[in-house]
């Protein structure tokens, strides 16, 4: 199971049904249209396709960067890069 990072500062501490799960990972590949293949940390080799959210400094992600990905509860194969670690 991937390692959960925990709630972001200023967010609600209880996870609701519609909230995203934040997981640590590493960028493995830069894809077209500002998408990235991110390998999630944990015992298994699980990867998701993620797009960048938030600050413009995240647009400079490169393979090997450690990031935090928010996974939507309805589609675990796609996510959103919310910050670097």
C-alpha positions in Angstrom: 0.0 0.0 0.0 1.4 3.5 -0.8 2.5 5.7 2.0 -0.1 8.3 2.8 1.3 11.8 3.5 -1.4 13.2 5.7 -3.7 16.2 5.6 -2.5 19.4 4.2 -2.2 22.4 6.5 -5.5 24.3 6.7 -7.6 21.3 5.4 -10.1 19.3 7.3 -8.6 16.5 9.4 -11.3 14.0 8.7 -11.4 12.4 5.3 -14.9 12.6 3.7 -16.2 10.6 0.9 -15.3 13.1 -1.8 -11.8 14.1 -0.6 -8.7 13.0 -2.4 -6.0 10.8 -0.8 -2.5 12.3 -0.8 0.3 9.8 -1.5 4.1 10.3 -1.9 5.7 9.3 -5.2 8.5 9.9 -7.7 8.1 11.3 -11.2 9.2 8.6 -13.7 8.3 10.0 -17.1 7.2 13.3 -18.5 4.3 12.8 -20.9 2.8 15.2 -23.5 0.3 17.9 -22.4 1.8 18.5 -19.0 1.1 15.0 -17.8 3.5 12.9 -15.7 3.8 9.2 -14.9 4.4 9.0 -11.2 5.4 5.8 -9.4 3.8 5.7 -5.9 5.9 4.8 -2.9 5.2 1.5 -1.1 5.9 -2.1 -1.4 4.5 -2.6 -4.9 5.4 -0.8 -8.1 2.2 1.2 -8.7 2.2 4.1 -11.2 -0.5 6.7 -12.0 -0.8 9.4 -14.6 -0.9 12.8 -13.0 -1.3 16.4 -14.1 0.1 19.5 -12.3 -2.1 21.5 -10.0 -1.4 24.8 -8.3 1.8 26.8 -8.5 3.6 27.4 -11.8 6.9 26.2 -10.3 5.6 22.7 -10.4 5.6 22.9 -14.2 9.3 22.3 -14.1 9.1 18.8 -12.9 11.6 16.3 -14.2 12.0 12.5 -13.9 13.4 11.7 -10.5 11.6 14.5 -8.6 9.8 13.5 -5.3 6.2 14.7 -5.3 2.9 14.4 -3.4 0.0 13.2 -5.6 -3.7 13.6 -4.7 -5.6 10.6 -5.9 -9.3 11.0 -6.6 -11.6 8.5 -4.9 -13.4 7.6 -8.1 -10.3 6.9 -10.3 -7.1 5.5 -8.6 -5.2 5.5 -12.0 -5.2 9.3 -12.3 -4.1 12.0 -10.0 -2.9 15.5 -9.4 0.6 16.6 -8.4 -0.1 19.0 -5.5 3.5 19.8 -4.3 7.1 18.7 -4.3 8.6 16.9 -1.3 
